[in-house]
Amino acid sequence: MNRRIPTFRGGRAIVAWSLGLALLGGLLLVAGAFVDPTRLFYAYLAAYAYAVSTAVGALIFLMICHAMGATWPVAVRRLLEAILGALPALAALFVPLLFGLGSLYGEWLRPESIEDEHVRAIVLHKTPYLNLPFFLIRTAIYFVVWLVLAALLRHGSLRGDARPELARGGRLRTISVAGLPLVALALSFAAFDWLMSLQPTWVSTMFPVYVFAGGFVAAIALLTVLAFASDRAGLLPGLSTSHYYALGRLLLAFTIFWAYAAFFQFMLMWIADRPEEAEFYLHRAHGPWGAVSLALVLARFVIPFLILLNYGIKRRPAWLSAVAAWILAAHYIDVHWLVVPDAPGERAPYHWLDLAALLAVVGPCVALAALRLRGKPLVPVNDPALPAAFRYESV
């Protein structure tokens, strides 16, 4: 098996292009600091939350595969581990947000400046949780959880390539079973801290489920695109249409799950009709944001749902990869929709700073992931489940 699996020895062009685009994005952000510094930080947070939610979604999917002892994902497991290779870059990329905390979270950082007495009372009531030292401590904990578990799973898998006796998944399964609740809690509280607290009077217990659903389906979409690219490059010679069909089924299932979370969050707040909760949707229902909300429903659910219902498309790698790329783009629209409408003032929904922030965040992540993958086979070559994973058939 080892001799038939090619090793990934490329990546130089990927790294060069990624770093070049990241540099371009960084320069544009510097210019944006003089044009509209507040909008800059909202754009950066949207791009950052997009990347983090996708990477953590990949971590959760990998841990679920280990916990279940699933066979067919072994064929694409190394690609999930490659996505996790970007997590250290994401930890470092949080630093620029520290300079924008006042712009993003000014209401709960300076509650005494709120003019509305009712709103000020609500925010002051949350001060024991929403304060800067505790916010930074929690953020550090989130990254410790994600980085440590990702490193343990990735390192354990790579060690199995060199030492066959370590390739059995018992230890990785134990880590995954024990770590899944920690990852879920970290993602839930990160969603509260980084996104929901942009509007500190708003509360939704469904919100972490919504963020998880979006990030999880985006991770599967990214995995699908990477699998297709690797397959075309001859680095995954054992991949079959059954593997793409399995990925397509997951894309369909979790596209529906995202719609479920989005609809029930909206429905519960519509029924409750509380001003603090309704304000979140009012910001996004009028003016240009109303059109974005409609486009989000179409792009994030209706279009991929209708396409993925087709049996044949899920067995056509190129078509499925195109749908997965669409879902990745729609996920950015979704996260952007969560973040940017809370920016103060009347602004157009999209700005060139959004593209600059995407380049500045995604570029270093892609470069680091490619660098950490170089010299390694794209499958766990000594995993005893690998032959069965390549023989996987689905009808």
SELUMBA-790325 format. One record per residue (C-alpha): x, y, z; residue in three letters; residue number from 1. Coordinates in steps of 0.001 Angstrom, whole numbers, always signed. Example, Ala and Ser with C-alpha at 12.3 -4.5 7.8 and 13.67 -1.06 7.14 Angstrom:
+---------+---------+---------+------+-----+
|      px |      py |      pz | rest |  nr |
+---------+---------+---------+------+-----+
|  +12300 |   -4500 |   +7800 |  Ala |   1 |
|  +13670 |   -1060 |   +7140 |  Ser |   2 |
+---------+---------+---------+------+-----+
# end
This chain:
+---------+---------+---------+------+-----+
|      px |      py |      pz | rest |  nr |
+---------+---------+---------+------+-----+
|      +0 |      +0 |      +0 |  Met |   1 |
|   +2809 |   +2428 |    +880 |  Asn |   2 |
|   +4418 |   +2182 |   -2553 |  Arg |   3 |
|   +1195 |   +2951 |   -4405 |  Arg |   4 |
|    +356 |   +6123 |   -2472 |  Ile |   5 |
|   +2045 |   +9274 |   -3845 |  Pro |   6 |
|   +3498 |  +11811 |   -1454 |  Thr |   7 |
|   +2507 |  +15459 |   -1587 |  Phe |   8 |
|   +5680 |  +17228 |   -2724 |  Arg |   9 |
|   +4186 |  +20299 |   -4320 |  Gly |  10 |
|   +2664 |  +23296 |   -2662 |  Gly |  11 |
|   +5322 |  +25871 |   -3548 |  Arg |  12 |
|   +3053 |  +27679 |   -5986 |  Ala |  13 |
|    +159 |  +27453 |   -3505 |  Ile |  14 |
|   +2283 |  +28928 |    -724 |  Val |  15 |
|   +3661 |  +31687 |   -2958 |  Ala |  16 |
|    +269 |  +32705 |   -4288 |  Trp |  17 |
|   -1353 |  +32512 |    -849 |  Ser |  18 |
|   +1284 |  +34653 |    +815 |  Leu |  19 |
|   +1217 |  +37116 |   -2089 |  Gly |  20 |
|   -2548 |  +37510 |   -1824 |  Leu |  21 |
|   -2281 |  +37756 |   +1962 |  Ala |  22 |
|    +254 |  +40569 |   +1578 |  Leu |  23 |
|   -2066 |  +42348 |    -856 |  Leu |  24 |
|   -4951 |  +41957 |   +1580 |  Gly |  25 |
|   -2832 |  +43254 |   +4453 |  Gly |  26 |
|   -1809 |  +46336 |   +2486 |  Leu |  27 |
|   -5424 |  +47041 |   +1571 |  Leu |  28 |
|   -6405 |  +46720 |   +5235 |  Leu |  29 |
|   -3725 |  +49225 |   +6187 |  Val |  30 |
|   -5195 |  +51615 |   +3633 |  Ala |  31 |
|   -8658 |  +50842 |   +4987 |  Gly |  32 |
|   -7549 |  +51929 |   +8454 |  Ala |  33 |
|   -7416 |  +55485 |   +7092 |  Phe |  34 |
|  -10643 |  +55195 |   +5097 |  Val |  35 |
|  -13063 |  +53508 |   +7522 |  Asp |  36 |
|  -11410 |  +51852 |  +10538 |  Pro |  37 |
|  -14685 |  +50694 |  +12082 |  Thr |  38 |
|  -15833 |  +48953 |   +8897 |  Arg |  39 |
|  -12368 |  +47421 |   +8620 |  Leu |  40 |
|  -12711 |  +45531 |  +11907 |  Phe |  41 |
|  -16194 |  +44277 |  +11066 |  Tyr |  42 |
|  -14891 |  +43011 |   +7726 |  Ala |  43 |
|  -11950 |  +41355 |   +9449 |  Tyr |  44 |
|  -14158 |  +39699 |  +12065 |  Leu |  45 |
|  -16450 |  +38330 |   +9342 |  Ala |  46 |
|  -13497 |  +36830 |   +7442 |  Ala |  47 |
|  -11970 |  +35518 |  +10651 |  Tyr |  48 |
|  -15189 |  +33888 |  +11883 |  Ala |  49 |
|  -15622 |  +32344 |   +8438 |  Tyr |  50 |
|  -12192 |  +30714 |   +8580 |  Ala |  51 |
|  -12416 |  +29615 |  +12220 |  Val |  52 |
|  -15880 |  +28107 |  +11892 |  Ser |  53 |
|  -14748 |  +26097 |   +8853 |  Thr |  54 |
|  -11557 |  +24851 |  +10535 |  Ala |  55 |
|  -13329 |  +23912 |  +13761 |  Val |  56 |
|  -16049 |  +22234 |  +11697 |  Gly |  57 |
|  -13291 |  +20090 |  +10138 |  Ala |  58 |
|  -11972 |  +19265 |  +13612 |  Leu |  59 |
|  -15441 |  +18164 |  +14736 |  Ile |  60 |
|  -15942 |  +16036 |  +11621 |  Phe |  61 |
|  -12557 |  +14364 |  +12113 |  Leu |  62 |
|  -13331 |  +13627 |  +15771 |  Met |  63 |
|  -16737 |  +12207 |  +14885 |  Ile |  64 |
|  -15109 |   +9901 |  +12323 |  Cys |  65 |
|  -12639 |   +8634 |  +14936 |  His |  66 |
|  -15312 |   +8294 |  +17611 |  Ala |  67 |
|  -17587 |   +6284 |  +15336 |  Met |  68 |
|  -14785 |   +4165 |  +13905 |  Gly |  69 |
|  -16094 |   +5083 |  +10451 |  Ala |  70 |
|  -14296 |   +3326 |   +7608 |  Thr |  71 |
|  -14835 |   +5267 |   +4385 |  Trp |  72 |
|  -13616 |   +8656 |   +5759 |  Pro |  73 |
|  -10171 |   +7104 |   +6308 |  Val |  74 |
|   -9622 |   +7607 |   +2565 |  Ala |  75 |
|   -9930 |  +11407 |   +2954 |  Val |  76 |
|   -8889 |  +11771 |   +6602 |  Arg |  77 |
|   -5489 |  +13270 |   +5839 |  Arg |  78 |
|   -7197 |  +16133 |   +4006 |  Leu |  79 |
|   -9153 |  +16943 |   +7171 |  Leu |  80 |
|   -5887 |  +16907 |   +9089 |  Glu |  81 |
|   -4449 |  +19274 |   +6485 |  Ala |  82 |
|   -7256 |  +21754 |   +7172 |  Ile |  83 |
|   -6410 |  +21583 |  +10874 |  Leu |  84 |
|   -2851 |  +22557 |   +9965 |  Gly |  85 |
|   -4144 |  +26128 |   +9567 |  Ala |  86 |
|   -5289 |  +26470 |  +13205 |  Leu |  87 |
|   -1980 |  +27931 |  +14499 |  Pro |  88 |
|   -2251 |  +30663 |  +11863 |  Ala |  89 |
|   -5805 |  +31397 |  +12981 |  Leu |  90 |
|   -4651 |  +31701 |  +16588 |  Ala |  91 |
|   -2060 |  +34298 |  +15525 |  Ala |  92 |
|   -4554 |  +36099 |  +13287 |  Leu |  93 |
|   -6746 |  +36864 |  +16292 |  Phe |  94 |
|   -4189 |  +39475 |  +17380 |  Val |  95 |
|   -5357 |  +42211 |  +14926 |  Pro |  96 |
|   -8844 |  +41943 |  +16438 |  Leu |  97 |
|   -7410 |  +43104 |  +19769 |  Leu |  98 |
|   -6925 |  +46558 |  +18241 |  Phe |  99 |
|  -10582 |  +46682 |  +17204 |  Gly | 100 |
|  -12304 |  +45524 |  +20383 |  Leu | 101 |
|  -13459 |  +49044 |  +21143 |  Gly | 102 |
|  -15038 |  +49379 |  +17696 |  Ser | 103 |
|  -16649 |  +45938 |  +17748 |  Leu | 104 |
|  -17720 |  +45552 |  +21366 |  Tyr | 105 |
|  -17922 |  +49143 |  +22555 |  Gly | 106 |
|  -21374 |  +48728 |  +24111 |  Glu | 107 |
|  -20329 |  +46173 |  +26716 |  Trp | 108 |
|  -16782 |  +47511 |  +27079 |  Leu | 109 |
|  -18189 |  +50975 |  +27935 |  Arg | 110 |
|  -21759 |  +50359 |  +29184 |  Pro | 111 |
|  -21835 |  +53705 |  +31003 |  Glu | 112 |
|  -21855 |  +55479 |  +27621 |  Ser | 113 |
|  -25176 |  +53872 |  +26543 |  Ile | 114 |
|  -27903 |  +56516 |  +26512 |  Glu | 115 |
|  -30944 |  +54219 |  +26651 |  Asp | 116 |
|  -31482 |  +53343 |  +30332 |  Glu | 117 |
|  -33185 |  +50023 |  +29603 |  His | 118 |
|  -30395 |  +48874 |  +27279 |  Val | 119 |
|  -27753 |  +50101 |  +29730 |  Arg | 120 |
|  -29363 |  +48082 |  +32539 |  Ala | 121 |
|  -29358 |  +44919 |  +30413 |  Ile | 122 |
|  -25699 |  +45342 |  +29461 |  Val | 123 |
|  -24621 |  +46151 |  +33021 |  Leu | 124 |
|  -26366 |  +42984 |  +34192 |  His | 125 |
|  -24060 |  +41001 |  +31869 |  Lys | 126 |
|  -20868 |  +42706 |  +33043 |  Thr | 127 |
|  -19654 |  +39762 |  +35196 |  Pro | 128 |
|  -19431 |  +37756 |  +31971 |  Tyr | 129 |
|  -18912 |  +40451 |  +29340 |  Leu | 130 |
|  -15747 |  +42146 |  +30536 |  Asn | 131 |
|  -12401 |  +42426 |  +28794 |  Leu | 132 |
|  -10164 |  +40271 |  +31059 |  Pro | 133 |
|  -12637 |  +37373 |  +31140 |  Phe | 134 |
|  -13240 |  +37713 |  +27387 |  Phe | 135 |
|   -9509 |  +37362 |  +26658 |  Leu | 136 |
|   -9119 |  +34446 |  +29087 |  Ile | 137 |
|  -11997 |  +32582 |  +27442 |  Arg | 138 |
|  -10577 |  +33219 |  +23974 |  Thr | 139 |
|   -7228 |  +31767 |  +25057 |  Ala | 140 |
|   -9018 |  +28692 |  +26439 |  Ile | 141 |
|  -10868 |  +28148 |  +23154 |  Tyr | 142 |
|   -7642 |  +28105 |  +21181 |  Phe | 143 |
|   -5879 |  +25878 |  +23692 |  Val | 144 |
|   -8692 |  +23327 |  +23343 |  Val | 145 |
|   -8732 |  +23448 |  +19537 |  Trp | 146 |
|   -4961 |  +23525 |  +19067 |  Leu | 147 |
|   -4150 |  +20773 |  +21556 |  Val | 148 |
|   -6789 |  +18354 |  +20283 |  Leu | 149 |
|   -5958 |  +19067 |  +16631 |  Ala | 150 |
|   -2250 |  +18548 |  +17321 |  Ala | 151 |
|   -2868 |  +15269 |  +19158 |  Leu | 152 |
|   -5026 |  +13871 |  +16354 |  Leu | 153 |
|   -2774 |  +15088 |  +13562 |  Arg | 154 |
|    +457 |  +13990 |  +15233 |  His | 155 |
|    -987 |  +10612 |  +16148 |  Gly | 156 |
|   -2077 |  +10008 |  +12578 |  Ser | 157 |
|   +1290 |  +11040 |  +11109 |  Leu | 158 |
|   +3212 |   +8857 |  +13563 |  Arg | 159 |
|   +1290 |   +5891 |  +12220 |  Gly | 160 |
|   +2826 |   +6523 |   +8774 |  Asp | 161 |
|   +6287 |   +5818 |  +10162 |  Ala | 162 |
|   +5401 |   +3168 |  +12753 |  Arg | 163 |
|   +2672 |    +720 |  +11698 |  Pro | 164 |
|   +2086 |    -422 |  +15279 |  Glu | 165 |
|    +857 |   +3106 |  +16097 |  Leu | 166 |
|   -1551 |   +3289 |  +13156 |  Ala | 167 |
|   -4448 |   +1620 |  +14950 |  Arg | 168 |
|   -7020 |   +4181 |  +15926 |  Gly | 169 |
|   -7656 |   +3272 |  +19570 |  Gly | 170 |
|   -5803 |   +6245 |  +21046 |  Arg | 171 |
|   -7209 |   +8652 |  +18478 |  Leu | 172 |
|  -10694 |   +7365 |  +19204 |  Arg | 173 |
|  -10245 |   +7913 |  +22942 |  Thr | 174 |
|   -9006 |  +11469 |  +22364 |  Ile | 175 |
|  -11957 |  +12184 |  +20079 |  Ser | 176 |
|  -14604 |  +10798 |  +22406 |  Val | 177 |
|  -13199 |  +12724 |  +25366 |  Ala | 178 |
|  -12518 |  +15909 |  +23412 |  Gly | 179 |
|  -15746 |  +16348 |  +21439 |  Leu | 180 |
|  -17680 |  +17950 |  +24348 |  Pro | 181 |
|  -14790 |  +20358 |  +24942 |  Leu | 182 |
|  -14678 |  +21393 |  +21279 |  Val | 183 |
|  -18459 |  +21821 |  +21199 |  Ala | 184 |
|  -18436 |  +24009 |  +24321 |  Leu | 185 |
|  -15518 |  +26074 |  +23030 |  Ala | 186 |
|  -17274 |  +26702 |  +19711 |  Leu | 187 |
|  -20547 |  +27553 |  +21459 |  Ser | 188 |
|  -18990 |  +30118 |  +23789 |  Phe | 189 |
|  -16812 |  +31529 |  +21007 |  Ala | 190 |
|  -20030 |  +32132 |  +19042 |  Ala | 191 |
|  -21504 |  +33922 |  +22067 |  Phe | 192 |
|  -18372 |  +35993 |  +22690 |  Asp | 193 |
|  -17219 |  +36941 |  +19198 |  Trp | 194 |
|  -20512 |  +37192 |  +17306 |  Leu | 195 |
|  -23551 |  +37431 |  +19567 |  Met | 196 |
|  -21974 |  +40038 |  +21847 |  Ser | 197 |
|  -21746 |  +42446 |  +18891 |  Leu | 198 |
|  -25329 |  +43192 |  +19921 |  Gln | 199 |
|  -25171 |  +42503 |  +23677 |  Pro | 200 |
|  -28904 |  +42828 |  +24299 |  Thr | 201 |
|  -29645 |  +39978 |  +21894 |  Trp | 202 |
|  -29920 |  +36403 |  +23182 |  Val | 203 |
|  -30509 |  +33139 |  +21322 |  Ser | 204 |
|  -29798 |  +29682 |  +22730 |  Thr | 205 |
|  -30088 |  +28363 |  +19151 |  Met | 206 |
|  -27241 |  +30562 |  +17945 |  Phe | 207 |
|  -24337 |  +28133 |  +18659 |  Pro | 208 |
|  -26244 |  +25394 |  +16815 |  Val | 209 |
|  -26651 |  +27753 |  +13868 |  Tyr | 210 |
|  -22923 |  +28608 |  +13853 |  Val | 211 |
|  -21954 |  +24945 |  +14206 |  Phe | 212 |
|  -24253 |  +23891 |  +11358 |  Ala | 213 |
|  -22776 |  +26505 |   +9025 |  Gly | 214 |
|  -19174 |  +25697 |   +9890 |  Gly | 215 |
|  -19721 |  +21939 |   +9703 |  Phe | 216 |
|  -21261 |  +21947 |   +6237 |  Val | 217 |
|  -18559 |  +24396 |   +5080 |  Ala | 218 |
|  -15888 |  +21981 |   +6341 |  Ala | 219 |
|  -17453 |  +19113 |   +4381 |  Ile | 220 |
|  -17618 |  +21368 |   +1323 |  Ala | 221 |
|  -13936 |  +22272 |   +1672 |  Leu | 222 |
|  -13077 |  +18590 |   +2110 |  Leu | 223 |
|  -14973 |  +17807 |   -1099 |  Thr | 224 |
|  -13087 |  +20469 |   -3060 |  Val | 225 |
|   -9730 |  +19270 |   -1696 |  Leu | 226 |
|  -10576 |  +15634 |   -2433 |  Ala | 227 |
|  -11446 |  +16484 |   -6027 |  Phe | 228 |
|   -8282 |  +18564 |   -6502 |  Ala | 229 |
|   -6107 |  +15817 |   -4977 |  Ser | 230 |
|   -7827 |  +13149 |   -7033 |  Asp | 231 |
|   -7269 |  +15107 |  -10239 |  Arg | 232 |
|   -3594 |  +15519 |   -9309 |  Ala | 233 |
|   -3216 |  +11752 |   -8852 |  Gly | 234 |
|   -2576 |  +11985 |   -5104 |  Leu | 235 |
|   -5656 |   +9957 |   -4108 |  Leu | 236 |
|   -5676 |   +7064 |   -6581 |  Pro | 237 |
|   -8064 |   +4940 |   -4520 |  Gly | 238 |
|  -10935 |   +7432 |   -4470 |  Leu | 239 |
|  -14143 |   +6344 |   -6196 |  Ser | 240 |
|  -17499 |   +7875 |   -7044 |  Thr | 241 |
|  -18870 |   +6203 |   -3900 |  Ser | 242 |
|  -16675 |   +8447 |   -1755 |  His | 243 |
|  -17986 |  +11531 |   -3541 |  Tyr | 244 |
|  -21527 |  +10240 |   -3141 |  Tyr | 245 |
|  -20941 |   +9877 |    +617 |  Ala | 246 |
|  -19646 |  +13443 |    +785 |  Leu | 247 |
|  -22616 |  +14620 |   -1284 |  Gly | 248 |
|  -25049 |  +12969 |   +1114 |  Arg | 249 |
|  -23415 |  +14756 |   +4023 |  Leu | 250 |
|  -23561 |  +18080 |   +2175 |  Leu | 251 |
|  -27273 |  +17581 |   +1566 |  Leu | 252 |
|  -28021 |  +16458 |   +5132 |  Ala | 253 |
|  -26224 |  +19338 |   +6817 |  Phe | 254 |
|  -27526 |  +21907 |   +4363 |  Thr | 255 |
|  -30959 |  +20842 |   +5610 |  Ile | 256 |
|  -29731 |  +20960 |   +9210 |  Phe | 257 |
|  -28460 |  +24532 |   +8729 |  Trp | 258 |
|  -31873 |  +25521 |   +7350 |  Ala | 259 |
|  -33552 |  +23847 |  +10329 |  Tyr | 260 |
|  -31423 |  +25810 |  +12806 |  Ala | 261 |
|  -31937 |  +29085 |  +10911 |  Ala | 262 |
|  -35701 |  +28665 |  +10605 |  Phe | 263 |
|  -36360 |  +27668 |  +14204 |  Phe | 264 |
|  -34196 |  +30469 |  +15579 |  Gln | 265 |
|  -36197 |  +32936 |  +13492 |  Phe | 266 |
|  -39563 |  +31309 |  +14295 |  Met | 267 |
|  -39000 |  +31273 |  +18061 |  Leu | 268 |
|  -38057 |  +34948 |  +18087 |  Met | 269 |
|  -40971 |  +35848 |  +15833 |  Trp | 270 |
|  -43379 |  +34123 |  +18203 |  Ile | 271 |
|  -41826 |  +35645 |  +21333 |  Ala | 272 |
|  -41924 |  +39146 |  +19774 |  Asp | 273 |
|  -39463 |  +40607 |  +22286 |  Arg | 274 |
|  -37874 |  +43906 |  +21182 |  Pro | 275 |
|  -34329 |  +42859 |  +22187 |  Glu | 276 |
|  -34582 |  +39715 |  +20053 |  Glu | 277 |
|  -36528 |  +41162 |  +17138 |  Ala | 278 |
|  -33945 |  +43911 |  +16653 |  Glu | 279 |
|  -31438 |  +41375 |  +15297 |  Phe | 280 |
|  -33752 |  +40497 |  +12404 |  Tyr | 281 |
|  -35043 |  +44027 |  +11915 |  Leu | 282 |
|  -31501 |  +45148 |  +11088 |  His | 283 |
|  -31375 |  +42469 |   +8414 |  Arg | 284 |
|  -34897 |  +42761 |   +6996 |  Ala | 285 |
|  -34955 |  +46335 |   +5693 |  His | 286 |
|  -33093 |  +48260 |   +3048 |  Gly | 287 |
|  -30236 |  +46563 |   +1172 |  Pro | 288 |
|  -29859 |  +43972 |   +3922 |  Trp | 289 |
|  -33326 |  +42656 |   +3100 |  Gly | 290 |
|  -32076 |  +41686 |    -352 |  Ala | 291 |
|  -28990 |  +40069 |   +1196 |  Val | 292 |
|  -31197 |  +38048 |   +3553 |  Ser | 293 |
|  -33245 |  +36761 |    +631 |  Leu | 294 |
|  -30083 |  +35970 |   -1330 |  Ala | 295 |
|  -28729 |  +34103 |   +1690 |  Leu | 296 |
|  -31774 |  +31844 |   +1857 |  Val | 297 |
|  -31458 |  +31071 |   -1840 |  Leu | 298 |
|  -27681 |  +30624 |   -1905 |  Ala | 299 |
|  -27284 |  +28815 |   +1404 |  Arg | 300 |
|  -30273 |  +26490 |   +1220 |  Phe | 301 |
|  -32636 |  +26522 |   -1761 |  Val | 302 |
|  -30100 |  +26234 |   -4600 |  Ile | 303 |
|  -27715 |  +23639 |   -3067 |  Pro | 304 |
|  -30676 |  +21673 |   -1661 |  Phe | 305 |
|  -32362 |  +21346 |   -5031 |  Leu | 306 |
|  -29112 |  +20457 |   -6791 |  Ile | 307 |
|  -27970 |  +17920 |   -4201 |  Leu | 308 |
|  -31298 |  +16104 |   -4376 |  Leu | 309 |
|  -30115 |  +14827 |   -7747 |  Asn | 310 |
|  -28562 |  +11380 |   -7406 |  Tyr | 311 |
|  -26335 |  +11703 |  -10465 |  Gly | 312 |
|  -24696 |  +14992 |   -9431 |  Ile | 313 |
|  -23507 |  +13456 |   -6159 |  Lys | 314 |
|  -21670 |  +10822 |   -8231 |  Arg | 315 |
|  -20029 |  +13312 |  -10576 |  Arg | 316 |
|  -16888 |  +14624 |   -8838 |  Pro | 317 |
|  -16529 |  +17797 |  -10910 |  Ala | 318 |
|  -20178 |  +18788 |  -10469 |  Trp | 319 |
|  -20171 |  +17971 |   -6764 |  Leu | 320 |
|  -16980 |  +19956 |   -6285 |  Ser | 321 |
|  -18599 |  +22965 |   -7978 |  Ala | 322 |
|  -21603 |  +22718 |   -5636 |  Val | 323 |
|  -19213 |  +22439 |   -2667 |  Ala | 324 |
|  -17392 |  +25590 |   -3802 |  Ala | 325 |
|  -20767 |  +27345 |   -4016 |  Trp | 326 |
|  -21555 |  +26283 |    -432 |  Ile | 327 |
|  -18191 |  +27637 |    +740 |  Leu | 328 |
|  -18987 |  +31007 |    -859 |  Ala | 329 |
|  -22491 |  +30961 |    +649 |  Ala | 330 |
|  -21023 |  +30264 |   +4083 |  His | 331 |
|  -19060 |  +33497 |   +3847 |  Tyr | 332 |
|  -22242 |  +35381 |   +2937 |  Ile | 333 |
|  -23850 |  +33787 |   +6004 |  Asp | 334 |
|  -21102 |  +34768 |   +8454 |  Val | 335 |
|  -20852 |  +38242 |   +6902 |  His | 336 |
|  -24639 |  +38553 |   +7436 |  Trp | 337 |
|  -24163 |  +37719 |  +11108 |  Leu | 338 |
|  -21453 |  +40322 |  +11661 |  Val | 339 |
|  -21558 |  +43372 |   +9410 |  Val | 340 |
|  -25172 |  +44599 |   +9875 |  Pro | 341 |
|  -24242 |  +45408 |  +13490 |  Asp | 342 |
|  -21697 |  +47993 |  +12323 |  Ala | 343 |
|  -22791 |  +51516 |  +13289 |  Pro | 344 |
|  -24072 |  +53890 |  +10636 |  Gly | 345 |
|  -25681 |  +53358 |   +7264 |  Glu | 346 |
|  -23356 |  +51526 |   +4922 |  Arg | 347 |
|  -23632 |  +49390 |   +1814 |  Ala | 348 |
|  -23691 |  +45671 |   +2683 |  Pro | 349 |
|  -20432 |  +44928 |    +881 |  Tyr | 350 |
|  -17185 |  +46851 |    +708 |  His | 351 |
|  -13753 |  +46301 |    -831 |  Trp | 352 |
|  -12504 |  +45828 |   +2726 |  Leu | 353 |
|  -14420 |  +42542 |   +2845 |  Asp | 354 |
|  -12271 |  +41130 |     +55 |  Leu | 355 |
|   -9118 |  +42559 |   +1624 |  Ala | 356 |
|   -9930 |  +40899 |   +4957 |  Ala | 357 |
|  -10637 |  +37563 |   +3262 |  Leu | 358 |
|   -7256 |  +37661 |   +1532 |  Leu | 359 |
|   -5469 |  +38666 |   +4728 |  Ala | 360 |
|   -7056 |  +35859 |   +6765 |  Val | 361 |
|   -7420 |  +32968 |   +4324 |  Val | 362 |
|   -4048 |  +33496 |   +2602 |  Gly | 363 |
|   -1817 |  +32674 |   +5606 |  Pro | 364 |
|   -4077 |  +29742 |   +6527 |  Cys | 365 |
|   -3747 |  +28146 |   +3090 |  Val | 366 |
|     +12 |  +28740 |   +3031 |  Ala | 367 |
|    +596 |  +27182 |   +6451 |  Leu | 368 |
|   -1659 |  +24211 |   +5732 |  Ala | 369 |
|    +183 |  +23512 |   +2464 |  Ala | 370 |
|   +3598 |  +23844 |   +4117 |  Leu | 371 |
|   +2677 |  +21431 |   +6903 |  Arg | 372 |
|   +1373 |  +18908 |   +4392 |  Leu | 373 |
|   +4498 |  +18811 |   +2216 |  Arg | 374 |
|   +6403 |  +15531 |   +2229 |  Gly | 375 |
|   +3464 |  +13534 |   +3533 |  Lys | 376 |
|   +1136 |  +11059 |   +1811 |  Pro | 377 |
|   -2467 |  +12192 |   +1510 |  Leu | 378 |
|   -3761 |   +9060 |   +3237 |  Val | 379 |
|   -2776 |   +7333 |   +6513 |  Pro | 380 |
|    -820 |   +4604 |   +4724 |  Val | 381 |
|    -608 |   +2125 |   +7607 |  Asn | 382 |
|   -4143 |   +2463 |   +8914 |  Asp | 383 |
|   -5637 |   -1066 |   +8946 |  Pro | 384 |
|   -8979 |    +369 |   +7760 |  Ala | 385 |
|   -7480 |   +1952 |   +4626 |  Leu | 386 |
|   -7974 |   -1032 |   +2263 |  Pro | 387 |
|  -11639 |   -1282 |   +3301 |  Ala | 388 |
|  -11972 |   +2508 |   +2914 |  Ala | 389 |
|  -10778 |   +2297 |    -688 |  Phe | 390 |
|  -13127 |    -658 |   -1370 |  Arg | 391 |
|  -16105 |   +1335 |     -87 |  Tyr | 392 |
|  -19183 |   +1051 |   -2278 |  Glu | 393 |
|  -22434 |   +2971 |   -1968 |  Ser | 394 |
|  -25546 |   +2643 |   -4110 |  Val | 395 |
+---------+---------+---------+------+-----+
# end
